[in-house]
Amino acid sequence: MKYFIYLICLTMIIPVSAQALKEVAYKDGNQKLNGLVTSNAGEKLPGVLILPAWKGIDNEAKTAALNLEKEGYIAFIADIYGEGNIPQDNAAAAKASSQFKNDYEAYQARIQAALDELKKQGALPDKIAVIGYCFGGTGALETARAGFPVQGVVSIHGGLSKAADRPNSAIKTKVLIEHPAEDKSVSQEDIENLIKELNEGNADWQFITYAHTGHTFTNPESQDYDELMAKRAWSHTLLFLEELLK
């Protein structure tokens, strides 16, 4: 009887473990990085790189990866800060993310390392997109600014500004911005400057604003969470990815 119960429990566990995230160690120079990849790695599928928010890999990024796997994508969550450098509180996160925002070339290098790893995990090189949350949303835009060969980027409640002395340049990848209307961290000037940048870069872009929503409106663990608007944003993300990658 005990053996029979064990078999039932094992059967119940298998479908859950089949869709688990696997740790992947990779490097940017001498810095060890620890990312996560979906269980369909190695299957030669379209790939999505997820750039997490300012505290590093979190539940929102993990949930997105698992949901993207269900849609037929290999998803890889990047480790931007690296082993031993993960922020433990908001103050540390603000400091760490600011360093990469200011040194955008270092940020772009970490994104490039993650894109390379995503391809090693089986993602089709000509069918890759990048999505990012908050600090990661800034990274999605930096991916486009760097001219990395990806089909599209999605900035989800991301920081939209860049240094005033950085010139605008051609942006070849498609860009989707999902912006909460009440995001106090983004000014109207930031929005206008970004749209000017995208237009001067002759980008294929779309800017969606979600009414009555605060900064982290897609994160269920945030006080800003708005279930309806979060569902709409995810639907817009999937529609964009399907157009680019399927």
SERO-4910 file (N, C-alpha, C, O; in steps of 0.05 Angstrom, whole numbers):
BEGIN
 pado doro    nc1    nc2    nc3   cac1   cac2   cac3    cc1    cc2    cc3    oc1    oc2    oc3
  Met    A     17    -24      0      0      0      0     17     25      0     12     44    -15
  Lys    A     38     26     17     56     48     17     69     53    -10     73     75    -18
  Tyr    A     77     30    -23     90     32    -49     71     44    -69     79     60    -87
  Phe    A     45     36    -68     25     46    -86     21     76    -83     20     91   -102
  Ile    A     20     85    -58     17    114    -52     42    129    -62     39    151    -73
  Tyr    A     65    117    -59     90    129    -69     89    133    -99     97    154   -109
  Leu    A     79    113   -113     77    115   -142     58    137   -151     63    152   -170
  Ile    A     36    140   -136     17    162   -142     30    189   -138     27    207   -155
  Cys    A     44    192   -116     57    217   -110     78    224   -131     81    247   -140
  Leu    A     93    203   -140    114    207   -160    102    216   -186    112    233   -199
  Thr    A     79    204   -193     65    212   -218     56    241   -217     57    255   -237
  Met    A     48    249   -193     39    277   -190     62    297   -192     59    319   -201
  Ile    A     86    288   -184    109    306   -183    121    310   -211    131    332   -217
  Ile    A    121    289   -227    135    290   -253    127    313   -270    144    327   -281
  Pro    A    100    319   -274     94    342   -291    104    368   -281    111    386   -297
  Val    A    106    371   -255    116    396   -243    145    399   -248    155    420   -257
  Ser    A    160    378   -243    189    379   -246    198    381   -275    220    390   -281
  Ala    A    180    372   -293    186    374   -322    188    403   -331    201    408   -351
  Gln    A    176    421   -316    177    449   -324    191    464   -301    180    482   -289
  Ala    A    216    457   -297    232    470   -276    253    487   -289    260    482   -312
  Leu    A    264    506   -275    286    522   -285    312    511   -276    316    503   -252
  Lys    A    331    510   -294    357    498   -288    378    520   -286    379    539   -302
  Glu    A    395    518   -266    417    537   -262    438    533   -284    446    511   -290
  Val    A    448    555   -294    469    555   -314    491    574   -306    486    598   -302
  Ala    A    515    565   -303    538    582   -297    551    590   -323    556    574   -341
  Tyr    A    556    616   -326    570    627   -349    587    650   -340    588    656   -316
  Lys    A    601    664   -358    620    685   -350    619    709   -368    612    708   -391
  Asp    A    626    732   -356    633    756   -370    661    763   -361    664    774   -339
  Gly    A    680    757   -377    708    760   -369    714    741   -346    710    717   -348
  Asn    A    723    752   -323    729    735   -300    705    733   -280    707    719   -260
  Gln    A    684    748   -286    661    748   -268    643    724   -273    632    722   -295
  Lys    A    639    707   -253    621    685   -256    592    695   -254    586    711   -236
  Leu    A    575    685   -271    547    693   -272    530    668   -269    538    646   -279
  Asn    A    507    670   -256    490    647   -252    462    653   -262    446    666   -248
  Gly    A    455    643   -286    429    647   -297    411    623   -294    419    604   -281
  Leu    A    387    625   -304    368    604   -303    356    599   -331    350    619   -345
  Val    A    353    574   -339    342    568   -365    319    548   -362    318    533   -343
  Thr    A    300    549   -380    277    532   -380    285    503   -387    306    498   -399
  Ser    A    268    484   -381    274    456   -384    274    447   -413    283    424   -419
  Asn    A    265    463   -431    266    456   -460    292    464   -474    293    464   -498
  Ala    A    311    472   -458    337    480   -469    348    457   -487    346    434   -480
  Gly    A    361    465   -509    372    445   -527    354    436   -549    362    419   -566
  Glu    A    329    446   -550    310    436   -569    308    452   -595    291    446   -612
  Lys    A    326    471   -599    326    487   -623    300    502   -627    285    496   -646
  Leu    A    294    520   -610    269    535   -610    275    565   -610    298    573   -604
  Pro    A    255    582   -616    259    611   -612    266    616   -583    257    602   -564
  Gly    A    282    637   -578    291    643   -551    284    670   -541    282    689   -557
  Val    A    279    673   -515    273    698   -503    292    702   -479    293    686   -461
  Leu    A    308    723   -480    325    731   -457    309    749   -439    297    768   -448
  Ile    A    309    742   -413    295    758   -393    315    773   -376    333    761   -364
  Leu    A    313    799   -375    330    816   -359    314    824   -334    294    838   -336
  Pro    A    323    815   -310    307    819   -286    309    847   -275    326    863   -284
  Ala    A    293    853   -255    292    879   -242    317    884   -225    335    868   -225
  Trp    A    317    905   -210    342    915   -198    353    898   -175    376    902   -168
  Lys    A    338    880   -164    349    862   -144    359    836   -155    368    819   -140
  Gly    A    359    833   -181    369    809   -193    346    789   -198    322    797   -198
  Ile    A    352    764   -203    332    744   -211    311    742   -189    318    736   -166
  Asp    A    286    746   -196    264    746   -176    241    729   -186    243    717   -208
  Asn    A    220    728   -171    197    711   -177    183    720   -203    173    703   -218
  Glu    A    182    746   -208    169    755   -232    184    745   -257    171    736   -276
  Ala    A    210    746   -256    226    736   -279    223    706   -282    221    696   -304
  Lys    A    222    691   -260    219    662   -261    192    655   -272    190    636   -288
  Thr    A    171    668   -263    144    663   -273    143    668   -303    131    653   -318
  Ala    A    155    690   -312    155    697   -340    169    675   -356    159    667   -377
  Ala    A    191    665   -346    206    644   -360    189    618   -363    188    607   -385
  Leu    A    176    610   -342    160    586   -343    136    589   -361    128    571   -376
  Asn    A    124    613   -361    102    618   -380    111    619   -409     97    611   -427
  Leu    A    135    630   -413    145    630   -441    152    602   -451    149    597   -474
  Glu    A    160    585   -433    165    557   -440    139    544   -450    140    529   -470
  Lys    A    117    550   -437     92    539   -445     84    549   -473     69    535   -487
  Glu    A     94    572   -481     88    583   -507    107    573   -529    104    581   -552
  Gly    A    126    556   -521    144    545   -541    170    559   -544    183    556   -565
  Tyr    A    178    575   -524    204    589   -525    223    578   -505    215    569   -483
  Ile    A    249    578   -512    270    574   -492    274    601   -478    280    621   -492
  Ala    A    271    602   -453    274    627   -438    299    625   -420    303    605   -406
  Phe    A    315    646   -420    339    647   -403    338    673   -388    336    694   -399
  Ile    A    341    670   -361    342    694   -344    371    701   -338    386    685   -328
  Ala    A    378    725   -346    405    734   -343    412    741   -314    395    751   -299
  Asp    A    437    737   -307    449    747   -282    466    771   -289    488    767   -300
  Ile    A    457    795   -284    472    819   -291    494    825   -271    516    833   -279
  Tyr    A    489    822   -246    508    830   -226    531    811   -222    554    819   -218
  Gly    A    525    785   -223    546    765   -219    547    754   -191    538    767   -172
  Glu    A    559    731   -189    561    717   -163    576    734   -143    597    745   -148
  Gly    A    564    736   -119    575    752    -97    568    781    -98    576    797    -80
  Asn    A    552    789   -118    545    818   -120    515    823   -120    506    844   -128
  Ile    A    499    803   -112    470    806   -113    461    825    -90    467    820    -67
  Pro    A    446    846    -97    436    865    -76    418    852    -56    401    835    -63
  Gln    A    420    859    -31    403    847    -10    381    866     -1    363    857     13
  Asp    A    382    891     -9    360    910     -2    358    931    -23    373    931    -42
  Asn    A    338    949    -20    333    969    -40    356    988    -44    363    996    -66
  Ala    A    369    995    -22    392   1014    -24    414   1002    -40    426   1015    -57
  Ala    A    420    977    -35    442    963    -50    434    959    -79    450    962    -97
  Ala    A    408    954    -84    398    950   -111    400    976   -126    407    977   -150
  Ala    A    393    998   -114    394   1025   -127    423   1031   -134    428   1041   -156
  Lys    A    442   1025   -117    470   1031   -122    481   1013   -145    494   1023   -163
  Ala    A    474    987   -144    485    969   -164    473    974   -191    488    975   -211
  Ser    A    447    979   -193    434    984   -218    444   1011   -230    447   1013   -254
  Ser    A    448   1031   -213    458   1057   -222    486   1054   -235    492   1068   -255
  Gln    A    502   1037   -223    529   1033   -235    528   1023   -263    543   1032   -281
  Phe    A    509   1005   -268    507    994   -296    492   1013   -314    498   1014   -338
  Lys    A    474   1029   -303    461   1049   -320    481   1070   -329    480   1079   -352
  Asn    A    498   1078   -311    518   1098   -317    540   1087   -336    549   1100   -354
  Asp    A    548   1062   -330    568   1049   -347    553   1030   -366    553   1006   -363
  Tyr    A    539   1042   -385    521   1027   -402    536   1006   -419    524    986   -427
  Glu    A    562   1011   -425    577    991   -441    581    965   -424    581    943   -436
  Ala    A    585    968   -398    587    944   -381    560    929   -380    560    905   -381
  Tyr    A    538    944   -379    512    932   -380    508    917   -406    498    894   -406
  Gln    A    515    930   -428    512    917   -454    529    892   -456    521    872   -468
  Ala    A    552    892   -444    570    869   -444    557    845   -429    559    822   -438
  Arg    A    544    851   -406    531    830   -391    507    819   -407    501    795   -407
  Ile    A    493    836   -421    471    827   -438    481    810   -461    469    789   -467
  Gln    A    503    819   -473    515    803   -495    523    775   -485    519    755   -499
  Ala    A    535    774   -461    543    748   -450    518    730   -446    519    706   -451
  Ala    A    496    741   -437    471    726   -433    460    717   -460    450    695   -462
  Leu    A    461    734   -480    451    726   -507    468    703   -518    457    685   -530
  Asp    A    494    704   -514    511    683   -523    504    657   -509    503    635   -522
  Glu    A    498    658   -483    491    634   -468    464    623   -477    460    599   -479
  Leu    A    445    641   -483    418    633   -493    421    617   -519    408    596   -522
  Lys    A    439    626   -536    444    611   -561    456    584   -555    449    564   -568
  Lys    A    475    583   -536    487    557   -528    466    538   -517    469    513   -520
  Gln    A    445    549   -506    424    532   -494    404    523   -516    384    510   -509
  Gly    A    409    529   -541    392    518   -563    375    538   -577    362    531   -597
  Ala    A    374    563   -568    357    583   -581    366    588   -610    390    590   -615
  Leu    A    348    589   -628    354    595   -656    366    623   -658    353    642   -650
  Pro    A    389    626   -669    403    652   -670    387    674   -684    391    698   -677
  Asp    A    371    667   -703    356    687   -718    327    691   -707    311    704   -720
  Lys    A    322    679   -684    295    682   -672    298    686   -642    291    669   -626
  Ile    A    308    710   -635    313    716   -607    302    744   -601    304    762   -617
  Ala    A    289    746   -578    279    772   -568    288    775   -539    296    756   -526
  Val    A    286    800   -530    294    807   -502    271    821   -489    260    840   -500
  Ile    A    264    812   -465    245    827   -449    258    834   -422    274    819   -412
  Gly    A    250    857   -411    262    865   -386    243    880   -368    226    895   -378
  Tyr    A    246    876   -342    229    889   -322    245    910   -307    267    904   -297
  Cys    A    234    935   -304    246    955   -288    275    961   -297    278    970   -320
  Phe    A    295    956   -281    323    958   -289    328    941   -314    343    949   -332
  Gly    A    315    918   -316    317    902   -339    304    914   -364    312    909   -386
  Gly    A    283    930   -359    270    945   -381    289    965   -393    290    969   -418
  Thr    A    306    977   -376    327    994   -386    347    978   -403    356    987   -424
  Gly    A    353    954   -394    371    936   -408    360    928   -435    375    925   -454
  Ala    A    333    924   -437    321    918   -463    326    940   -483    333    935   -506
  Leu    A    324    965   -474    329    988   -491    359    989   -498    366    997   -520
  Glu    A    376    983   -479    405    983   -484    412    961   -505    431    964   -520
  Thr    A    397    939   -505    401    919   -526    396    930   -553    412    925   -572
  Ala    A    375    946   -556    368    958   -581    389    979   -589    398    981   -612
  Arg    A    397    995   -569    418   1016   -574    444   1004   -582    459   1016   -598
  Ala    A    451    981   -572    476    968   -578    476    956   -606    498    950   -617
  Gly    A    453    953   -618    451    940   -644    455    910   -644    462    899   -664
  Phe    A    450    898   -621    453    869   -620    432    856   -639    410    866   -643
  Pro    A    440    834   -652    423    821   -672    400    805   -660    399    780   -661
  Val    A    381    819   -649    356    806   -638    333    818   -654    334    839   -665
  Gln    A    311    802   -654    288    810   -670    271    832   -657    257    848   -671
  Gly    A    271    833   -630    256    854   -617    262    855   -587    274    837   -576
  Val    A    255    877   -575    258    881   -546    233    892   -534    218    907   -547
  Val    A    227    884   -509    204    894   -494    214    906   -468    227    892   -452
  Ser    A    208    931   -464    215    945   -439    189    947   -422    170    961   -430
  Ile    A    189    933   -399    165    932   -382    171    948   -357    188    941   -341
  His    A    156    970   -353    160    990   -333    190    996   -328    200    997   -306
  Gly    A    204    999   -351    233   1004   -350    239   1034   -348    223   1051   -353
  Gly    A    264   1039   -340    275   1066   -341    280   1073   -370    292   1058   -385
  Leu    A    271   1097   -379    271   1103   -407    292   1123   -415    296   1128   -439
  Ser    A    306   1135   -396    325   1156   -402    353   1145   -408    360   1122   -402
  Lys    A    369   1162   -421    397   1156   -424    412   1183   -421    400   1204   -421
  Ala    A    438   1182   -418    454   1206   -414    450   1225   -438    449   1217   -461
  Ala    A    448   1251   -431    443   1271   -452    465   1273   -473    460   1281   -495
  Asp    A    489   1265   -465    512   1268   -484    515   1243   -502    533   1242   -518
  Arg    A    497   1223   -499    498   1200   -517    482   1206   -542    459   1213   -541
  Pro    A    495   1204   -565    481   1210   -590    460   1189   -597    463   1166   -590
  Asn    A    439   1197   -611    420   1177   -622    432   1164   -646    446   1176   -662
  Ser    A    425   1138   -650    436   1123   -672    414   1105   -684    392   1104   -673
  Ala    A    420   1092   -705    401   1074   -718    393   1052   -699    410   1040   -685
  Ile    A    367   1045   -699    357   1023   -683    343   1004   -702    322   1010   -712
  Lys    A    355    981   -706    345    962   -726    325    942   -715    309    931   -730
  Thr    A    326    937   -689    307    918   -677    281    931   -670    279    955   -666
  Lys    A    259    915   -670    233    926   -663    231    930   -633    243    915   -617
  Val    A    216    951   -625    216    959   -597    187    961   -587    170    974   -600
  Leu    A    181    949   -564    156    952   -551    161    962   -523    176    950   -508
  Ile    A    148    985   -516    150    996   -489    123    993   -476    103   1002   -486
  Glu    A    123    981   -452     98    978   -436    102    995   -411    117    989   -393
  His    A     88   1017   -411     93   1038   -391     69   1044   -373     47   1048   -383
  Pro    A     73   1043   -346     52   1050   -328     48   1080   -326     67   1095   -323
  Ala    A     23   1089   -329     17   1117   -331     26   1133   -307     32   1157   -310
  Glu    A     26   1121   -283     32   1136   -259     60   1130   -249     65   1131   -225
  Asp    A     78   1122   -267    106   1116   -259    121   1142   -252    128   1157   -270
  Lys    A    125   1146   -227    138   1171   -218    168   1171   -224    181   1192   -222
  Ser    A    179   1149   -231    208   1148   -237    214   1155   -266    237   1158   -273
  Val    A    193   1159   -282    197   1167   -310    183   1193   -315    159   1196   -310
  Ser    A    197   1213   -325    186   1239   -330    175   1241   -359    181   1224   -376
  Gln    A    158   1261   -364    148   1265   -391    171   1272   -410    170   1264   -433
  Glu    A    191   1285   -399    215   1291   -416    229   1265   -424    238   1263   -447
  Asp    A    230   1246   -406    243   1220   -412    228   1207   -435    240   1197   -454
  Ile    A    201   1208   -434    185   1195   -455    189   1209   -481    193   1196   -502
  Glu    A    188   1235   -481    191   1251   -506    219   1246   -518    222   1244   -542
  Asn    A    240   1245   -501    267   1240   -511    269   1212   -523    283   1209   -544
  Leu    A    257   1193   -511    258   1165   -521    244   1164   -548    255   1152   -567
  Ile    A    221   1175   -550    206   1175   -576    223   1189   -597    224   1180   -620
  Lys    A    235   1211   -590    253   1225   -609    276   1207   -618    283   1206   -641
  Glu    A    288   1193   -598    310   1175   -604    301   1153   -623    315   1146   -642
  Leu    A    278   1141   -618    268   1119   -634    261   1129   -662    266   1115   -682
  Asn    A    250   1152   -664    243   1163   -691    268   1170   -707    270   1165   -731
  Glu    A    288   1182   -693    313   1189   -707    328   1164   -715    343   1164   -734
  Gly    A    324   1142   -699    336   1117   -706    321   1101   -726    329   1079   -733
  Asn    A    298   1112   -736    281   1099   -756    272   1071   -746    271   1052   -761
  Ala    A    266   1070   -720    258   1044   -708    229   1038   -713    212   1056   -717
  Asp    A    223   1012   -713    195   1002   -713    188   1000   -683    197    981   -670
  Trp    A    172   1019   -673    167   1020   -644    137   1023   -638    122   1033   -655
  Gln    A    131   1014   -614    103   1018   -604    105   1024   -574    121   1011   -559
  Phe    A     90   1044   -565     90   1053   -537     62   1049   -526     43   1063   -535
  Ile    A     58   1031   -507     32   1026   -495     32   1037   -466     50   1029   -451
  Thr    A     13   1053   -460     11   1064   -432    -13   1051   -419    -35   1050   -430
  Tyr    A     -9   1042   -394    -30   1029   -379    -41   1048   -357    -26   1056   -339
  Ala    A    -66   1054   -360    -79   1075   -343    -79   1068   -314    -82   1045   -306
  His    A    -75   1089   -297    -79   1087   -268    -60   1066   -255    -67   1054   -235
  Thr    A    -37   1062   -267    -19   1042   -256      8   1054   -247     18   1073   -259
  Gly    A     18   1043   -225     44   1052   -214     67   1036   -226     63   1019   -243
  His    A     91   1042   -217    115   1032   -229    116   1002   -234    119    993   -257
  Thr    A    113    985   -213    116    956   -216     89    943   -219     83    924   -204
  Phe    A     73    952   -238     45    943   -240     42    914   -249     20    902   -246
  Thr    A     63    902   -260     61    874   -269     70    853   -248     67    829   -252
  Asn    A     81    863   -225     92    845   -205     72    839   -183     65    858   -168
  Pro    A     62    814   -180     42    808   -160     52    813   -131     36    815   -113
  Glu    A     78    815   -127     89    819   -101     92    849    -94    101    856    -72
  Ser    A     84    866   -113     86    895   -109     60    907   -101     39    898   -109
  Gln    A     61    929    -86     37    944    -79     25    958   -103      2    966   -103
  Asp    A     40    961   -124     31    973   -149     16    953   -167      5    961   -188
  Tyr    A     16    928   -160      5    907   -178    -24    913   -186    -41    918   -169
  Asp    A    -29    911   -212    -55    914   -223    -61    890   -240    -50    887   -262
  Glu    A    -78    871   -230    -81    846   -244    -91    849   -272    -81    835   -291
  Leu    A   -111    866   -277   -122    869   -304   -101    880   -323    -97    870   -345
  Met    A    -87    902   -314    -68    914   -332    -43    896   -336    -31    896   -357
  Ala    A    -37    880   -316    -14    861   -318    -21    840   -339     -4    832   -355
  Lys    A    -46    830   -339    -55    810   -359    -54    822   -387    -46    809   -406
  Arg    A    -63    847   -389    -62    860   -415    -33    863   -425    -27    858   -449
  Ala    A    -16    871   -407     12    875   -415     24    848   -424     39    848   -444
  Trp    A     18    827   -410     29    801   -417     18    792   -445     33    781   -461
  Ser    A     -7    797   -449    -19    791   -476     -5    807   -498      0    796   -519
  His    A      1    832   -492     15    848   -512     43    838   -517     52    838   -540
  Thr    A     56    829   -496     82    817   -499     82    792   -516     98    789   -534
  Leu    A     63    774   -510     61    749   -526     54    754   -555     65    741   -573
  Leu    A     37    774   -560     30    781   -588     54    791   -603     59    784   -626
  Phe    A     70    808   -590     94    819   -601    114    796   -607    126    795   -629
  Leu    A    118    778   -588    137    756   -592    128    737   -614    144    727   -629
  Glu    A    102    732   -615     92    714   -636     97    726   -664    104    711   -682
  Glu    A     93    752   -666     97    765   -692    127    762   -701    133    758   -724
  Leu    A    145    765   -681    173    765   -688    186    737   -691    203    733   -707
  Leu    A    177    719   -674    192    694   -671    178    669   -681    191    648   -684
  Lys    A    152    670   -687    138    645   -695    136    644   -725    124    625   -736
***
